[in-house]
Amino acid sequence: MKIPHLAGIILISSLTMGLFTSCATDGKKAKGHTKVTANGDTVVVEEEKEDTTRQPIDTAKYNALVRKLANGDSTGKWPVKKQPYPLDGAILPFKRIVVYYGNLYSKKMGALGEYAPKEMLAKLDAEVKRWEKADPSTPVQPGLHYIAVVAAGDPGKAGKYRTRMPFKQIDSVMTISRMRKNMIVFLDIQVALGTIRDELPQLEQYLKLPNVHLGIDPEFSMKDGSLPGRKIGTYDAADINYCSDYLANLVKKYNLPPKVFVVHRFTKKMVTNSQNIKLRPEVQVVMHMDGWGEPELKKGTYRHFIYSEPVQFTGFKLFYKNDLKKAPNRLMTPEELLKLKPAPIYIQYQ
């Protein structure tokens, strides 16, 4: 397997999962343009002043939508019982989030870095339209899911086998996101031999923004000291609760709408004690099926590790390349994913 380089450092990309196969209201336009060069593409960004008015939560609608997502599940697992209603301005379950994942330094870590901004956004627009067609009753919230801390094959100065992306690159992703009205951004963390308690506070200047959300990847949380990519890592409910509490405090401190918090998962041990994960009005937790393979394998992974351990909302990842390696050599369609129990409300393309 070829592992991508990041600024001269060998990285362990999310493609290593093959070793273990098993995000409004309209904004008001303001004058002014900003020229940006990213990935060799010069773009012109039309600056917009967004309407920050938050819609109060319609609890009856919320209840109806989570029941709809359950797709008639009769086991009692879905929808999740006793979940708190979110604060005003919540995205889920009122919209389905569809994102592109990756890193600007690598063309092998996902569509976000593989294509120049204009081309990448055009491809994402096409996926958004497919989801709007498949489920016209659920508006689509587009987003970019950017790996801000990357597990690496080199120990680096800190000896943690992780590389923190420079803020100027995060700023570039934020600028690209402004090429589309009201687009949201996720910052993803792969801690490797570090800890989430060390890494999460480094990103606060971005996470305190209303359109920036969080993703964490247990696969690259190497609590036993193993090098990332050699085996699958893990997070406990205590780690997830730390992140959720941190986000909730930001929401309260800066008067923000709820944060969406994505946790990747494709094995049982990647998340331990999931029954102890705490739900809060300030944070919407998505347990995200992150494994690749043929459709039946992916559905099985979703059933065993997402459906069977309910938390709050669910997500599903599609790999443009890795999902095609085995027969029937195709991506699952929005129509197929909408039949899952529960139907995923967060969709990620890599």
C-alpha positions in Angstrom: 0.0 0.0 0.0 1.3 3.5 -0.9 1.2 6.0 2.0 0.9 9.7 1.0 3.5 12.3 1.9 2.6 15.5 3.7 5.2 18.3 3.3 8.0 15.8 3.2 6.7 13.6 6.0 5.2 10.2 5.3 1.6 10.1 6.5 -0.7 7.4 7.6 -3.9 8.3 5.7 -7.4 7.2 6.3 -6.9 4.7 3.5 -5.2 2.5 5.9 -8.6 1.2 6.9 -8.1 -1.2 4.1 -5.7 -3.0 6.2 -8.5 -3.9 8.6 -11.5 -4.1 6.2 -13.4 -6.2 8.0 -23.8 20.3 7.1 -29.6 27.7 6.5 -30.9 30.6 5.8 -30.0 32.8 2.9 -27.2 35.3 3.5 -27.1 39.0 2.4 -24.4 39.8 -0.1 -21.8 42.4 0.8 -19.5 44.2 -1.6 -15.9 42.9 -2.1 -14.0 40.0 -3.5 -11.0 38.1 -2.3 -8.5 36.3 -4.6 -7.2 33.0 -3.3 -4.8 30.5 -4.7 -5.1 27.0 -3.5 -4.0 23.7 -5.1 -2.8 25.8 -8.0 -6.2 27.2 -8.7 -6.9 30.9 -8.5 -10.4 31.6 -7.3 -12.5 34.6 -6.7 -14.6 34.6 -3.6 -17.7 36.7 -3.3 -17.9 37.7 0.4 -21.3 37.4 2.0 -22.8 38.6 5.3 -24.7 35.6 6.6 -28.0 36.0 8.4 -27.3 34.6 11.8 -31.0 34.4 12.9 -31.6 31.0 14.5 -34.8 29.1 14.0 -36.3 27.9 17.3 -36.6 24.2 17.6 -39.9 22.8 16.6 -40.0 19.8 19.0 -42.9 18.1 17.3 -41.0 18.3 14.0 -37.9 17.1 15.7 -39.7 14.0 17.0 -41.2 13.3 13.7 -37.9 13.5 11.9 -36.0 11.2 14.2 -38.8 8.7 13.9 -38.5 9.0 10.1 -34.8 8.3 10.3 -35.5 5.1 12.3 -37.1 3.7 9.2 -39.6 1.6 11.1 -37.1 -0.1 13.4 -39.1 -2.3 15.8 -36.4 -3.3 18.2 -36.7 -0.2 20.4 -33.1 0.9 19.7 -34.1 3.7 17.3 -34.9 6.5 17.6 -32.7 7.0 20.6 -34.7 7.4 23.8 -34.4 10.3 26.2 -32.2 12.4 23.9 -32.3 16.1 24.8 -33.7 18.6 22.3 -31.0 20.7 20.8 -30.5 24.4 21.2 -32.0 26.8 18.5 -30.2 26.7 15.2 -29.5 23.0 15.2 -28.7 21.4 11.9 -29.7 17.8 12.7 -32.1 16.2 11.9 -33.6 19.1 9.9 -30.9 18.9 7.2 -28.7 16.1 5.9 -25.0 17.0 6.0 -23.0 16.0 2.9 -19.3 16.6 3.0 -16.1 16.1 1.1 -13.2 14.8 3.2 -9.4 15.2 2.9 -6.3 17.4 3.3 -5.0 20.0 1.0 -1.4 18.6 1.1 -2.4 15.1 -0.2 -4.3 14.0 -3.3 -4.6 10.5 -1.7 -6.5 11.3 1.5 -9.8 12.3 -0.1 -11.6 14.5 -2.6 -11.0 17.7 -0.6 -7.3 17.6 -1.5 -7.4 15.6 -4.7 -9.0 18.3 -6.8 -8.5 22.1 -7.2 -11.2 24.0 -5.3 -13.5 24.9 -8.2 -13.5 21.3 -9.5 -13.9 19.8 -6.0 -16.9 22.0 -5.2 -18.5 21.2 -8.5 -18.3 17.5 -7.7 -19.7 18.1 -4.2 -22.5 20.1 -5.8 -23.3 17.1 -7.9 -23.5 14.8 -4.9 -25.7 17.3 -3.1 -28.1 17.2 -6.0 -28.2 13.4 -5.9 -29.2 13.5 -2.3 -31.8 16.2 -2.8 -33.3 14.1 -5.6 -33.3 10.9 -3.5 -34.8 12.6 -0.4 -36.6 15.8 -1.4 -38.1 16.2 2.0 -34.7 16.7 3.7 -32.6 19.8 2.7 -28.9 19.2 2.3 -26.2 21.1 4.2 -22.9 20.9 2.3 -19.6 20.9 4.1 -15.9 20.3 4.0 -14.4 17.8 6.4 -10.7 18.7 6.8 -8.1 16.6 8.6 -6.4 19.2 10.8 -4.2 16.8 12.8 -2.8 13.9 10.7 -1.4 10.7 11.9 2.2 10.4 10.5 4.8 7.8 9.8 7.5 10.1 11.3 7.6 10.9 15.0 8.2 14.6 14.5 9.7 16.9 17.1 7.1 15.9 19.7 7.6 12.2 19.1 3.8 11.8 18.8 3.6 10.5 15.2 1.1 13.2 14.3 1.4 16.4 12.3 -0.6 19.6 13.1 -1.6 21.4 10.0 -0.5 25.1 9.9 -3.3 27.6 10.6 -2.7 29.1 7.2 -3.9 25.9 5.6 -7.0 25.8 7.8 -7.6 29.4 6.8 -7.4 28.2 3.1 -10.1 25.6 3.8 -12.2 28.3 5.5 -11.8 30.5 2.4 -12.7 27.7 0.0 -15.8 27.1 2.1 -16.9 30.7 1.5 -17.1 29.9 -2.2 -20.5 28.4 -1.3 -23.2 30.1 0.7 -23.5 28.9 4.3 -21.1 26.0 3.9 -19.9 24.4 7.1 -16.5 23.0 8.0 -15.4 20.1 10.1 -11.9 19.9 11.6 -10.8 16.3 12.1 -8.2 15.1 14.6 -6.0 12.0 14.4 -4.0 12.0 17.7 -1.7 9.0 17.0 0.5 8.8 20.2 -0.8 12.2 21.4 -4.1 12.7 23.3 -7.3 14.4 22.4 -6.9 16.5 25.5 -3.7 18.0 24.1 -5.0 18.4 20.5 -8.5 19.7 20.8 -7.7 23.0 22.6 -5.2 23.9 19.8 -8.2 24.4 17.4 -10.4 26.5 19.7 -9.9 29.7 17.6 -11.7 27.9 14.8 -14.2 25.8 16.8 -15.5 29.0 18.4 -16.8 30.0 15.0 -20.5 29.1 14.4 -19.9 27.2 11.2 -17.0 25.0 12.4 -17.6 21.5 13.8 -15.5 18.6 15.0 -14.6 15.1 13.9 -12.3 12.6 15.8 -10.9 9.4 14.6 -10.4 6.5 17.1 -8.6 4.5 14.4 -5.5 6.7 15.0 -5.7 7.0 18.8 -2.9 4.7 19.8 -3.3 4.4 23.5 -1.0 1.3 23.7 1.9 3.1 22.1 1.6 1.3 18.8 2.5 3.2 15.7 -0.5 4.5 13.7 -1.4 2.4 10.8 -0.1 -0.8 12.3 -3.3 -1.6 14.2 -6.7 0.0 14.9 -6.8 2.6 17.8 -9.5 3.3 20.3 -11.4 6.0 22.2 -13.5 5.4 25.3 -16.8 7.2 26.2 -14.7 9.3 28.6 -12.7 10.7 25.7 -15.8 11.4 23.7 -17.5 13.0 26.7 -14.4 15.3 27.1 -14.8 16.5 23.5 -18.6 17.0 23.9 -18.1 18.9 27.1 -15.4 21.1 25.5 -17.7 21.9 22.6 -20.7 22.5 24.9 -18.6 25.1 26.9 -17.7 26.9 23.6 -21.4 27.0 22.6 -22.3 28.5 25.9 -19.4 30.9 26.1 -19.8 32.3 22.6 -23.6 31.9 22.2 -23.3 29.5 19.3 -25.7 27.1 17.6 -25.2 23.5 18.5 -22.0 21.8 17.3 -22.1 18.6 15.2 -19.6 16.1 16.6 -18.6 13.2 14.3 -17.0 10.1 15.7 -15.5 7.6 13.1 -16.1 3.9 13.7 -15.9 0.6 11.9 -15.0 -1.9 14.6 -16.3 -2.6 18.1 -13.1 -1.8 20.0 -12.8 1.6 18.3 -15.3 3.0 20.8 -15.6 1.5 24.2 -18.4 1.9 26.7 -20.6 3.7 24.1 -23.6 3.4 26.5 -21.8 6.0 28.7 -21.6 8.7 26.0 -23.5 11.8 27.3 -25.9 13.7 25.1 -26.2 17.5 25.5 -28.4 20.2 24.0 -25.3 22.0 22.8 -23.8 19.1 20.8 -25.2 16.7 18.2 -23.2 13.4 18.2 -22.9 11.4 14.9 -21.5 7.9 15.0 -20.1 7.6 11.6 -19.5 4.3 9.7 -16.0 4.8 8.4 -15.2 1.4 6.8 -14.7 0.7 3.1 -15.5 -2.2 0.9 -18.3 -3.7 -1.2 -22.0 -2.8 -0.4 -22.8 -5.9 1.6 -19.7 -5.5 3.8 -20.4 -1.9 4.4 -24.0 -2.6 5.4 -22.8 -5.3 7.8 -20.3 -3.0 9.4 -23.1 -0.4 9.8 -25.4 -3.0 11.3 -22.9 -4.4 13.8 -21.1 -1.3 15.0 -23.5 1.7 14.4 -27.0 0.3 14.5 -26.4 -2.1 17.4 -24.9 0.6 19.8 -27.3 3.6 19.5 -25.9 7.0 20.5 -27.8 9.8 18.7 -27.4 10.3 15.0 -25.6 8.2 12.4 -23.3 8.8 9.4 -22.0 6.8 6.5 -18.8 7.1 4.4 -18.3 6.4 0.7 -14.9 5.9 -0.8 -14.6 6.9 -4.5 -11.7 4.4 -5.0 -11.6 1.8 -2.2 -15.3 0.9 -2.4 -14.7 -0.1 -6.0 -12.0 -2.7 -5.4 -14.3 -5.7 -5.1 -17.4 -6.8 -7.0 -19.9 -5.3 -7.7 -17.2 -2.5 -8.1 -19.6 0.4 -7.4 -20.5 3.0 -4.8 -23.7 2.6 -2.8 -26.4 5.0 -3.9 -28.3 7.6 -1.8 -31.4 5.5 -2.4 -29.7 2.4 -0.9 -28.4 4.3 2.1 -31.9 5.8 2.8 -33.1 2.2 3.3 -30.8 1.6 6.2 -32.0 1.5 9.8 -31.5 4.2 10.9 -31.0 6.2 7.8 -27.7 8.2 8.0 -28.1 11.9 8.4 -24.4 12.7 7.8 -22.8 11.5 4.5 -19.0 11.7 3.9 -17.2 11.2 0.6 -13.5 10.5 0.5 
